[in-house]
Amino acid sequence: DIGFSVEYISSTGQVT
């Protein structure tokens, strides 16, 4: 969410 890890949201891989 704030730039710490990789989070998978909705079926998409988003690096946050």
Secondary structure, 3 states (H helix, E strand, C coil): CCCCCEEEECCEEEEC
